[in-house]
Amino acid sequence: MEEKKTSKIHGIKETASDAVKIMRHIGTPEVRESLNKVKETATIVNGIIQDLKTPEIVKNIENFRLISENMNEASTKMQNTMQQLRETGVINEGTELLKSAKGKIDSFGEGSITGQDLHDVSTATKEMLVSIQYLMIELKETVASSKKSGTINNFNETIKEVSDIYKTTTA
């Protein structure tokens, strides 16, 4: 029993001695400087966290999230629209019309243009513009389903300009 008391007293003395050593180390200028730096860093981090909790920042973060979601949705819808246009052959048809119109225009240099050639070019151009108009309508509907953003507004202006060009050329 005497041995247990001695070992307990010895353990307490060692612990107290270790605690004194630790206290001496904490009291050194280097450790105090390090602890002050940690405190300053914690204060800065706390300030940043508080700033991130302000209503303006929370709203901005939410807006960024919504913009990201809307852009993803618009991108997916545009990809689906393009796939549908490929499947329906509108793009291939437009390509063929462009090739046909180019062929007719190239024949101007050969001097063998007939009234029928000009009529064919005119018809092909009108069909191409109608195809482009349908494409623009499809794209406009896709974009309209997502929220308006600066990019989407620019896209809408482009659609209006293309539509005006179509109206001008068909008038």
C-alpha positions as CSV (number, residue, x, y, z in Angstrom):
1,M,0.0,0.0,0.0
2,E,3.0,2.2,0.8
3,E,4.3,1.6,-2.7
4,K,1.0,2.8,-4.3
5,K,1.1,6.0,-2.4
6,T,4.7,6.6,-3.4
7,S,4.0,6.0,-7.1
8,K,1.0,8.3,-7.0
9,I,3.0,11.0,-5.3
10,H,5.8,10.5,-7.8
11,G,3.2,10.8,-10.7
12,I,1.7,14.0,-9.2
13,K,5.2,15.5,-8.9
14,E,6.1,14.6,-12.5
15,T,2.8,16.1,-13.8
16,A,3.3,19.3,-11.8
17,S,6.9,19.5,-13.1
18,D,5.6,19.0,-16.7
19,A,3.0,21.7,-16.1
20,V,5.6,24.1,-14.9
21,K,7.8,23.4,-18.0
22,I,4.8,24.0,-20.2
23,M,4.0,27.3,-18.4
24,R,7.6,28.4,-18.9
25,H,7.4,27.6,-22.6
26,I,4.1,29.5,-23.0
27,G,5.6,32.5,-21.3
28,T,8.4,32.8,-23.9
29,P,8.2,35.7,-26.4
30,E,8.1,33.3,-29.4
31,V,5.1,31.3,-28.1
32,R,3.3,34.5,-27.1
33,E,4.0,36.0,-30.6
34,S,2.7,32.8,-32.2
35,L,-0.4,32.8,-30.1
36,N,-1.0,36.5,-30.9
37,K,-0.8,35.7,-34.6
38,V,-3.3,32.8,-34.2
39,K,-5.6,35.3,-32.3
40,E,-5.2,37.9,-35.1
41,T,-5.9,35.2,-37.8
42,A,-9.0,34.0,-35.8
43,T,-10.2,37.6,-35.6
44,I,-9.9,38.1,-39.4
45,V,-11.6,34.8,-40.1
46,N,-14.4,35.7,-37.7
47,G,-14.8,39.1,-39.5
48,I,-15.0,37.3,-42.9
49,I,-17.6,34.9,-41.6
50,Q,-19.6,37.8,-40.2
51,D,-19.4,39.6,-43.6
52,L,-20.5,36.5,-45.4
53,K,-23.6,36.4,-43.2
54,T,-24.8,39.9,-44.2
55,P,-28.1,40.0,-46.2
56,E,-26.4,41.5,-49.2
57,I,-23.8,38.8,-49.5
58,V,-26.3,36.0,-48.8
59,K,-28.5,37.5,-51.5
60,N,-25.5,37.7,-53.9
61,I,-24.6,34.1,-53.3
62,E,-28.1,33.0,-53.8
63,N,-28.2,35.0,-57.1
64,F,-25.0,33.4,-58.3
65,R,-26.6,30.0,-57.5
66,L,-29.7,30.8,-59.4
67,I,-27.8,32.2,-62.4
68,S,-25.7,29.1,-62.5
69,E,-28.8,26.8,-62.4
70,N,-30.5,28.9,-65.1
71,M,-27.5,28.9,-67.4
72,N,-27.2,25.1,-67.0
73,E,-30.9,24.7,-67.8
74,A,-30.6,27.0,-70.8
75,S,-27.5,25.1,-72.0
76,T,-29.3,21.8,-71.7
77,K,-32.4,23.1,-73.5
78,M,-30.3,24.6,-76.3
79,Q,-28.5,21.2,-76.7
80,N,-31.8,19.4,-76.8
81,T,-33.1,21.9,-79.4
82,M,-30.0,21.5,-81.5
83,Q,-30.4,17.7,-81.3
84,Q,-34.1,17.9,-82.3
85,L,-33.2,20.2,-85.2
86,R,-30.6,17.6,-86.4
87,E,-33.0,14.8,-86.0
88,T,-35.7,16.6,-88.0
89,G,-33.2,17.5,-90.7
90,V,-33.7,21.2,-90.5
91,I,-30.0,21.8,-90.2
92,N,-29.2,19.5,-93.1
93,E,-31.9,21.1,-95.2
94,G,-30.4,24.5,-94.5
95,T,-27.0,23.3,-95.4
96,E,-28.2,21.9,-98.7
97,L,-30.0,25.2,-99.4
98,L,-26.8,27.1,-98.7
99,K,-24.9,24.8,-101.0
100,S,-27.5,25.2,-103.7
101,A,-27.5,29.0,-103.3
102,K,-23.7,29.0,-103.4
103,G,-23.7,26.9,-106.6
104,K,-26.1,29.3,-108.2
105,I,-24.1,32.3,-107.2
106,D,-20.9,30.6,-108.4
107,S,-22.6,30.1,-111.8
108,F,-22.8,33.9,-112.2
109,G,-19.1,33.9,-113.1
110,E,-19.8,31.4,-115.9
111,G,-22.2,33.7,-117.7
112,S,-24.9,31.0,-118.1
113,I,-27.5,32.5,-115.8
114,T,-31.1,32.2,-116.8
115,G,-34.2,33.6,-115.3
116,Q,-34.9,30.1,-113.8
117,D,-31.5,30.2,-112.1
118,L,-32.4,33.5,-110.4
119,H,-35.8,32.2,-109.4
120,D,-34.2,29.1,-107.9
121,V,-31.7,31.2,-106.0
122,S,-34.5,33.4,-104.7
123,T,-36.6,30.4,-103.7
124,A,-33.7,28.7,-102.0
125,T,-32.8,31.9,-100.1
126,K,-36.4,32.3,-98.9
127,E,-36.6,28.7,-97.8
128,M,-33.3,29.1,-96.0
129,L,-34.5,32.3,-94.2
130,V,-37.7,30.5,-93.2
131,S,-35.6,27.7,-91.7
132,I,-33.5,30.2,-89.9
133,Q,-36.7,31.9,-88.6
134,Y,-38.0,28.6,-87.2
135,L,-34.6,28.0,-85.6
136,M,-34.7,31.4,-84.1
137,I,-38.2,30.9,-82.8
138,E,-37.2,27.6,-81.2
139,L,-34.1,29.1,-79.6
140,K,-36.2,32.1,-78.4
141,E,-38.7,29.8,-76.7
142,T,-35.9,27.9,-75.1
143,V,-34.2,31.0,-73.8
144,A,-37.6,32.6,-72.7
145,S,-38.1,29.6,-70.3
146,S,-35.1,30.6,-68.2
147,K,-34.7,33.8,-66.3
148,K,-33.5,36.9,-68.1
149,S,-29.8,37.6,-67.7
150,G,-27.5,40.0,-69.6
151,T,-26.4,37.3,-72.0
152,I,-29.9,36.2,-72.7
153,N,-31.0,39.8,-73.3
154,N,-28.2,40.1,-75.9
155,F,-29.4,36.9,-77.5
156,N,-32.9,38.2,-77.7
157,E,-31.6,41.4,-79.4
158,T,-29.8,39.2,-81.9
159,I,-33.0,37.3,-82.6
160,K,-34.9,40.5,-83.2
161,E,-32.1,41.7,-85.6
162,V,-32.2,38.4,-87.5
163,S,-36.0,38.7,-87.7
164,D,-35.7,42.3,-89.0
165,I,-33.2,41.1,-91.6
166,Y,-35.7,38.3,-92.7
167,K,-38.5,40.8,-92.9
168,T,-36.4,43.1,-95.0
169,T,-35.3,40.4,-97.4
170,T,-38.8,39.0,-97.9
171,A,-40.5,42.3,-98.4
